Amino acid sequence: MKYVLAVIVAFTFGLALAETRSVTVDLTSSTGRPVPVSIDLLTFRDLIGTEFPMDWSSIRVLVGGVEVPYQIDDVDLNGRISAGDELAFLATGPAEIQISDVPIGPVNYESAFVVEGEDPVVIRTDDGFTVEVPAHGLTRITGFGQVREVLADEIGILRFSGYPESTWWANQEFGPHEEYTTLEAGGMRHIRTEILPAGPARVTVVSEYASERFVGLTQRMVARVYASGDIDVSNVVTFRGYSDMMKLQHMVTRVASQADPDTMHLLPVFRRLTWADQLGITPEAYFAERNAVVTVDGTPFLAFRADNNLSPLFWGATYIFASAEPWRAGFAPNLGVAVAELAKETPAIPEDYDAFLSGNTWVFESQEFRTGVFKWTADEFAAYDATRNVTPSTPNHYLPGDVVTFNYTYSVIPADSVEAAIAWVVARQAEIASVTFR
């Protein structure tokens, strides 16, 4: 009896000496749908304090004071808890991630997914959100609610072009130009795709590729499939050699347009559109002339059929040389769903045109959402005062160690009209972008 009492006293004394620290997660929630939250363990440890002897088994996540399930994914694929791994959960409001310096005991949460098949691997939730992962590793959305159609395909595929035999560093000569996509012959070699164990919040897919022609160019993509109907994608392009690139674009194809021929393309009014600058009008005026402006809650937005190129000023893309905005979407009116591409951060627009065209801009062509570097300048640039002094078709020069990162969330949402879809997407983008840690 004395021994048991001593153990109880020692245990109680130990708990009294335990210290708990926490990271606060701020976010806005207005749609009623849980918001995906993810933090890498290096950031988490830095916020907690590197001197704190944390015990990873003691983590608990609270939303509104109530414990919610979480998971830790081995995103760096090294088989152990390390800085590159990620802690993830779903939250309907501000959250608190607690951790102690003593073990509290492991917790087991049920998976929110069914994962089956081999090629493709099918990931689905009970409410019908379905994502497929083919052998090449690029995910596609194939279901939502009662809809069983391809709603977005090849999420994160890379389009890149340039001069793989460039000797510009020696004699300012580029050599022949070549263009590829991740899946195209000669484009990228698929190194591996790993699908991590399904958890209560998400299934994480890690895919790695290396270019055959642009030596040292690699792509590492992490697609986080959340039970909330969202896929968060980080697409990291690394240069381990010198490269002269004309294009470097993150893309997603067939956004609702294959499932519904009447799909509408929706987005905010561009802050900068080169065609509008050349005409000396605003981007809103440019699209108003093409009957592509709709007003929702007093704010103008762009809405037009995805298969209509709107008679562009030149070239065939519906828009090109356009600023990257917070979101864009494909809305399928016959299916009652929209698929939105949501940015966590919206890049500033440099005043200098060369700097603007050297950064990430938007293109909508062949019904593909393209984000990234596009350095081709048309002969028409010289015909307009606004772009007469733009440097013509000069590639971006990337050095060994340079890294280009794209990060977008793809959300499927219910909507029964263009106006409802826009309102939903605006609110969802604000939620996704609101997540901060302190």
C-alpha positions as CSV (number, residue, x, y, z in Angstrom):
1,M,0.0,0.0,0.0
2,K,2.8,2.4,0.9
3,Y,4.5,1.6,-2.5
4,V,1.3,2.3,-4.4
5,L,0.8,5.5,-2.5
6,A,4.4,6.6,-3.3
7,V,3.8,6.0,-7.0
8,I,0.6,8.0,-7.0
9,V,2.4,10.9,-5.1
10,A,5.3,10.7,-7.5
11,F,3.0,10.7,-10.6
12,T,1.0,13.7,-9.2
13,F,4.2,15.5,-8.4
14,G,5.5,14.9,-11.9
15,L,2.4,16.3,-13.5
16,A,2.7,19.3,-11.3
17,L,6.1,20.0,-12.7
18,A,5.1,19.4,-16.3
19,E,5.0,22.5,-18.5
20,T,2.6,23.0,-21.4
21,R,3.2,25.5,-24.2
22,S,0.9,26.3,-27.2
23,V,0.7,27.8,-30.6
24,T,-2.4,29.9,-31.4
25,V,-4.0,29.5,-34.9
26,D,-6.0,32.5,-36.1
27,L,-8.4,32.0,-38.9
28,T,-11.8,33.3,-40.1
29,S,-14.7,31.0,-40.7
30,S,-17.8,32.2,-42.5
31,T,-18.9,29.4,-44.9
32,G,-19.5,26.7,-42.2
33,R,-17.0,24.4,-43.9
34,P,-13.9,23.4,-41.9
35,V,-10.7,25.2,-42.8
36,P,-7.6,23.1,-43.5
37,V,-4.7,23.9,-41.2
38,S,-1.1,22.7,-41.7
39,I,2.1,23.7,-40.1
40,D,5.6,22.2,-40.6
41,L,7.3,21.0,-37.5
42,L,10.2,23.3,-37.8
43,T,7.9,26.3,-37.7
44,F,6.0,24.8,-34.9
45,R,9.1,24.2,-32.9
46,D,10.4,27.7,-33.5
47,L,7.1,29.1,-32.2
48,I,7.1,26.9,-29.1
49,G,10.8,27.7,-28.4
50,T,13.8,25.6,-29.4
51,E,14.9,25.3,-25.8
52,F,11.7,23.6,-24.7
53,P,12.0,19.8,-24.4
54,M,8.8,18.9,-26.1
55,D,7.3,15.4,-26.2
56,W,5.6,14.9,-29.6
57,S,3.1,12.3,-28.1
58,S,1.6,15.0,-25.9
59,I,0.2,17.2,-28.7
60,R,-3.4,18.1,-28.4
61,V,-5.4,20.4,-30.7
62,L,-8.3,22.5,-29.3
63,V,-10.9,24.4,-31.3
64,G,-13.3,26.4,-29.1
65,G,-11.9,24.6,-26.1
66,V,-12.9,21.2,-27.6
67,E,-10.2,18.6,-28.7
68,V,-10.2,17.9,-32.4
69,P,-8.3,15.1,-34.3
70,Y,-5.0,15.9,-35.9
71,Q,-2.2,14.0,-37.7
72,I,1.5,14.3,-38.4
73,D,2.6,13.4,-41.9
74,D,6.1,12.3,-42.8
75,V,6.2,14.7,-45.8
76,D,10.0,14.6,-46.1
77,L,9.7,10.7,-46.4
78,N,12.6,10.1,-44.0
79,G,10.7,7.6,-41.8
80,R,10.8,9.7,-38.6
81,I,9.5,12.8,-37.0
82,S,11.6,15.7,-38.3
83,A,11.5,19.4,-39.3
84,G,10.0,18.8,-42.8
85,D,7.0,16.9,-41.5
86,E,3.6,18.5,-41.1
87,L,0.9,18.6,-38.4
88,A,-2.5,19.0,-39.9
89,F,-6.2,19.3,-38.8
90,L,-9.5,20.8,-39.8
91,A,-10.8,23.8,-37.8
92,T,-14.1,25.7,-37.8
93,G,-12.6,28.6,-35.8
94,P,-9.4,29.8,-34.1
95,A,-7.4,26.9,-32.6
96,E,-4.8,26.1,-30.1
97,I,-2.0,23.5,-30.5
98,Q,-0.8,22.4,-27.1
99,I,2.4,20.4,-26.3
100,S,3.9,19.3,-23.0
101,D,7.4,18.4,-22.0
102,V,6.2,15.1,-20.6
103,P,4.4,12.2,-22.4
104,I,0.6,12.3,-22.0
105,G,0.0,9.2,-24.0
106,P,-0.6,8.6,-27.7
107,V,-4.0,9.2,-29.2
108,N,-5.6,7.3,-32.2
109,Y,-8.1,9.0,-34.4
110,E,-10.2,7.3,-37.1
111,S,-9.4,8.0,-40.7
112,A,-11.9,10.1,-42.6
113,F,-11.2,8.3,-45.9
114,V,-11.4,5.1,-47.8
115,V,-8.3,4.5,-49.9
116,E,-8.3,1.7,-52.5
117,G,-7.0,0.6,-55.8
118,E,-3.5,0.8,-57.4
119,D,-3.6,2.7,-60.7
120,P,-5.3,4.9,-60.0
121,V,-5.4,4.9,-56.2
122,V,-8.9,6.2,-55.2
123,I,-9.3,8.4,-52.2
124,R,-12.8,9.2,-51.1
125,T,-14.9,10.4,-48.2
126,D,-18.3,9.3,-47.0
127,D,-19.9,12.4,-48.4
128,G,-18.6,11.7,-52.0
129,F,-15.5,13.8,-52.3
130,T,-13.3,11.7,-54.5
131,V,-9.7,12.1,-55.7
132,E,-7.7,9.8,-57.9
133,V,-3.9,9.4,-58.0
134,P,-2.7,7.8,-61.2
135,A,0.7,6.1,-61.4
136,H,2.3,9.4,-62.7
137,G,1.4,11.1,-59.4
138,L,-0.7,14.1,-60.6
139,T,-4.1,14.0,-58.7
140,R,-7.5,14.6,-60.3
141,I,-10.9,15.3,-58.7
142,T,-13.5,12.8,-59.9
143,G,-16.4,13.3,-57.5
144,F,-18.2,15.6,-55.1
145,G,-21.5,14.9,-53.5
146,Q,-23.7,13.2,-56.1
147,V,-21.5,14.4,-59.0
148,R,-19.3,11.7,-60.6
149,E,-17.3,13.5,-63.2
150,V,-13.7,14.7,-63.7
151,L,-13.9,18.2,-62.1
152,A,-10.2,19.0,-62.3
153,D,-7.3,17.1,-63.8
154,E,-3.5,16.9,-63.7
155,I,-3.3,19.2,-60.7
156,G,0.2,20.7,-60.5
157,I,1.4,19.7,-63.9
158,L,4.3,21.9,-65.0
159,R,4.7,23.6,-68.3
160,F,8.3,24.7,-68.9
161,S,10.3,25.9,-71.9
162,G,13.7,27.4,-72.7
163,Y,17.1,26.6,-74.0
164,P,18.5,23.4,-72.5
165,E,21.8,23.8,-74.5
166,S,22.2,27.5,-73.7
167,T,25.8,28.9,-73.6
168,W,24.6,32.3,-72.7
169,W,27.0,32.5,-69.8
170,A,29.9,32.1,-72.1
171,N,28.9,33.8,-75.4
172,Q,25.4,35.1,-75.0
173,E,24.0,32.4,-77.3
174,F,20.9,30.4,-76.4
175,G,20.7,27.5,-78.9
176,P,17.4,25.7,-79.9
177,H,14.2,26.3,-77.9
178,E,12.3,23.4,-76.4
179,E,9.0,23.1,-74.5
180,Y,7.6,20.3,-72.3
181,T,5.1,19.4,-69.7
182,T,5.7,17.1,-66.7
183,L,4.0,14.2,-68.4
184,E,5.3,14.8,-71.9
185,A,8.0,12.5,-73.5
186,G,11.3,14.2,-72.8
187,G,9.8,16.5,-70.2
188,M,10.2,14.9,-66.7
189,R,11.2,11.6,-65.4
190,H,8.8,10.3,-62.7
191,I,11.0,9.4,-59.8
192,R,8.4,8.3,-57.3
193,T,5.0,8.9,-55.8
194,E,4.3,8.1,-52.1
195,I,0.8,8.2,-50.7
196,L,1.0,8.6,-46.9
197,P,-1.4,6.9,-44.5
198,A,-4.9,8.4,-44.4
199,G,-5.7,10.3,-41.3
200,P,-8.6,12.2,-39.7
201,A,-8.0,15.3,-41.7
202,R,-6.2,14.4,-45.0
203,V,-4.3,12.1,-47.2
204,T,-0.9,13.4,-48.4
205,V,0.5,12.6,-51.8
206,V,4.2,13.3,-52.5
207,S,5.5,13.1,-56.1
208,E,9.0,13.8,-57.4
209,Y,10.2,14.4,-61.0
210,A,13.4,15.4,-62.7
211,S,13.8,16.9,-66.2
212,E,15.5,14.9,-68.9
213,R,16.6,17.9,-71.0
214,F,17.1,20.7,-68.5
215,V,19.8,19.2,-66.4
216,G,19.3,19.8,-62.7
217,L,15.7,20.9,-63.0
218,T,13.5,19.0,-60.5
219,Q,9.9,19.2,-59.4
220,R,8.6,18.1,-56.0
221,M,4.9,18.3,-55.4
222,V,2.9,17.7,-52.3
223,A,-0.9,17.3,-52.7
224,R,-2.8,17.3,-49.4
225,V,-6.3,15.9,-49.9
226,Y,-8.5,17.2,-47.1
227,A,-11.8,15.7,-46.0
228,S,-13.3,19.2,-46.3
229,G,-13.3,19.0,-50.1
230,D,-10.0,20.8,-50.6
231,I,-6.7,19.9,-52.1
232,D,-3.7,22.0,-50.9
233,V,-0.9,21.8,-53.4
234,S,2.7,23.0,-53.0
235,N,4.8,22.7,-56.2
236,V,8.5,23.2,-55.6
237,V,10.8,23.6,-58.7
238,T,14.5,23.5,-57.9
239,F,17.4,24.4,-60.2
240,R,20.6,22.5,-59.5
241,G,22.2,23.8,-62.7
242,Y,22.1,26.9,-64.8
243,S,18.9,27.3,-66.9
244,D,17.5,29.9,-69.4
245,M,13.7,29.6,-69.2
246,M,11.0,31.2,-71.2
247,K,8.1,29.5,-69.4
248,L,7.8,28.0,-66.0
249,Q,4.1,27.5,-65.2
250,H,2.1,25.6,-62.6
251,M,-1.1,24.3,-64.2
252,V,-4.4,22.5,-63.7
253,T,-6.4,21.2,-66.6
254,R,-10.1,20.5,-67.4
255,V,-11.4,22.6,-64.5
256,A,-15.1,21.6,-64.7
257,S,-15.1,22.1,-68.5
258,Q,-15.0,18.4,-69.4
259,A,-17.9,17.6,-67.0
260,D,-20.1,20.5,-68.2
261,P,-19.9,22.1,-71.7
262,D,-21.6,25.2,-70.3
263,T,-18.9,25.8,-67.7
264,M,-18.3,29.4,-66.8
265,H,-14.9,30.9,-66.0
266,L,-15.0,33.2,-63.0
267,L,-12.4,35.5,-61.4
268,P,-11.8,39.0,-60.0
269,V,-11.1,41.9,-62.3
270,F,-7.4,41.9,-63.0
271,R,-5.3,44.6,-61.4
272,R,-3.2,44.6,-64.5
273,L,-3.9,43.3,-68.0
274,T,-1.4,44.2,-70.7
275,W,-4.0,44.4,-73.4
276,A,-5.9,47.0,-71.4
277,D,-2.8,49.0,-70.8
278,Q,-2.0,49.0,-74.6
279,L,-5.6,50.2,-75.3
280,G,-5.3,52.9,-72.6
281,I,-8.4,51.5,-70.7
282,T,-9.0,49.7,-67.5
283,P,-9.1,45.9,-67.3
284,E,-12.8,46.2,-66.3
285,A,-13.5,48.3,-69.4
286,Y,-11.7,45.7,-71.6
287,F,-13.9,42.9,-70.4
288,A,-17.1,45.0,-70.3
289,E,-16.7,45.5,-74.0
290,R,-16.9,41.8,-74.3
291,N,-19.9,41.4,-72.0
292,A,-17.9,39.5,-69.4
293,V,-18.5,41.7,-66.3
294,V,-21.0,40.7,-63.6
295,T,-21.6,42.6,-60.3
296,V,-22.0,40.7,-57.0
297,D,-22.7,42.6,-53.8
298,G,-21.6,45.8,-55.5
299,T,-18.3,44.5,-56.7
300,P,-17.5,43.8,-60.4
301,F,-16.1,40.3,-61.3
302,L,-15.4,38.6,-64.6
303,A,-17.7,35.8,-65.8
304,F,-17.7,34.2,-69.3
305,R,-18.0,30.8,-70.9
306,A,-14.8,28.8,-70.6
307,D,-14.9,27.8,-74.3
308,N,-15.1,31.5,-75.4
309,N,-11.7,33.2,-76.1
310,L,-13.5,36.7,-76.0
311,S,-11.8,37.9,-79.2
312,P,-8.4,38.8,-77.6
313,L,-6.5,41.8,-78.7
314,F,-3.8,39.5,-80.2
315,W,-2.8,35.8,-80.0
316,G,-5.4,33.2,-79.1
317,A,-5.5,33.0,-75.3
318,T,-8.6,34.3,-73.5
319,Y,-6.2,36.2,-71.3
320,I,-2.4,36.4,-71.0
321,F,0.1,38.9,-69.6
322,A,-2.3,39.3,-66.7
323,S,-1.8,39.8,-63.0
324,A,-2.1,36.8,-60.7
325,E,-5.2,37.3,-58.5
326,P,-6.5,35.7,-55.3
327,W,-8.7,33.2,-57.0
328,R,-10.3,31.9,-60.2
329,A,-12.9,29.1,-60.7
330,G,-14.7,27.0,-63.2
331,F,-18.5,26.9,-62.5
332,A,-20.5,24.0,-63.9
333,P,-24.2,25.2,-63.9
334,N,-25.6,21.9,-65.0
335,L,-23.9,20.1,-62.1
336,G,-24.3,22.8,-59.4
337,V,-20.7,22.8,-58.5
338,A,-17.6,25.1,-58.9
339,V,-13.9,24.2,-58.6
340,A,-11.8,27.1,-57.4
341,E,-8.1,27.8,-57.4
342,L,-7.4,29.8,-54.2
343,A,-4.2,31.6,-53.4
344,K,-2.9,32.1,-49.8
345,E,-1.0,35.2,-50.9
346,T,-1.5,37.6,-53.8
347,P,1.7,38.9,-55.4
348,A,2.3,42.7,-55.6
349,I,2.5,44.1,-59.1
350,P,5.9,45.8,-60.0
351,E,5.5,49.1,-61.9
352,D,8.3,48.1,-64.2
353,Y,6.9,46.0,-67.1
354,D,10.0,43.9,-67.5
355,A,9.9,43.0,-63.8
356,F,6.2,42.2,-64.1
357,L,6.7,39.8,-67.0
358,S,9.6,38.2,-65.3
359,G,7.4,37.2,-62.3
360,N,4.3,35.0,-62.0
361,T,1.4,36.0,-64.3
362,W,-1.8,34.3,-65.3
363,V,-2.8,32.7,-68.5
364,F,-6.1,31.0,-69.5
365,E,-5.6,29.0,-72.7
366,S,-6.9,25.7,-73.9
367,Q,-9.1,25.8,-70.8
368,E,-6.0,25.4,-68.6
369,F,-5.3,27.5,-65.5
370,R,-1.6,28.6,-65.9
371,T,0.4,30.5,-63.3
372,G,4.0,31.4,-63.6
373,V,6.7,32.9,-65.8
374,F,5.8,33.6,-69.5
375,K,8.5,35.6,-71.2
376,W,7.4,35.6,-74.9
377,T,6.5,39.1,-76.0
378,A,4.5,39.5,-79.2
379,D,5.6,41.8,-82.0
380,E,2.4,43.8,-81.2
381,F,4.2,45.0,-78.0
382,A,6.2,47.5,-80.2
383,A,2.9,48.9,-81.6
384,Y,1.7,50.4,-78.3
385,D,3.1,53.1,-76.2
386,A,2.5,51.3,-73.0
387,T,4.7,48.3,-73.9
388,R,7.0,49.7,-76.6
389,N,10.1,49.7,-74.3
390,V,9.5,46.1,-72.9
391,T,12.6,43.9,-73.5
392,P,11.6,41.5,-76.2
393,S,11.5,37.7,-75.4
394,T,14.5,37.5,-73.0
395,P,14.5,34.4,-70.8
396,N,14.8,34.3,-67.0
397,H,18.3,33.2,-66.0
398,Y,18.2,30.7,-63.1
399,L,21.3,29.8,-61.1
400,P,22.1,26.6,-59.2
401,G,20.2,26.7,-55.9
402,D,17.3,28.9,-57.2
403,V,13.9,27.7,-56.1
404,V,10.5,28.6,-57.5
405,T,7.4,27.6,-55.4
406,F,3.7,27.6,-56.3
407,N,1.1,27.1,-53.6
408,Y,-2.6,26.8,-54.3
409,T,-5.7,25.3,-52.8
410,Y,-8.3,23.6,-55.0
411,S,-11.8,23.7,-53.5
412,V,-15.0,22.1,-54.7
413,I,-18.1,24.0,-53.7
414,P,-21.8,23.8,-54.2
415,A,-23.4,26.6,-56.2
416,D,-26.6,27.1,-58.2
417,S,-25.7,30.4,-60.0
418,V,-22.8,32.5,-61.1
419,E,-23.5,35.0,-58.4
420,A,-23.7,32.3,-55.7
421,A,-20.5,30.6,-56.9
422,I,-18.6,33.9,-56.8
423,A,-19.8,34.8,-53.3
424,W,-18.9,31.3,-52.1
425,V,-15.4,31.4,-53.6
426,V,-14.7,34.9,-52.3
427,A,-15.6,33.7,-48.8
428,R,-13.6,30.4,-49.1
429,Q,-10.5,32.2,-50.4
430,A,-10.6,34.6,-47.4
431,E,-10.8,31.6,-45.0
432,I,-7.9,29.7,-46.6
433,A,-5.8,32.9,-46.7
434,S,-6.6,33.8,-43.1
435,V,-4.7,31.0,-41.4
436,T,-1.8,32.4,-39.3
437,F,0.2,31.1,-36.4
438,R,1.6,32.8,-33.3
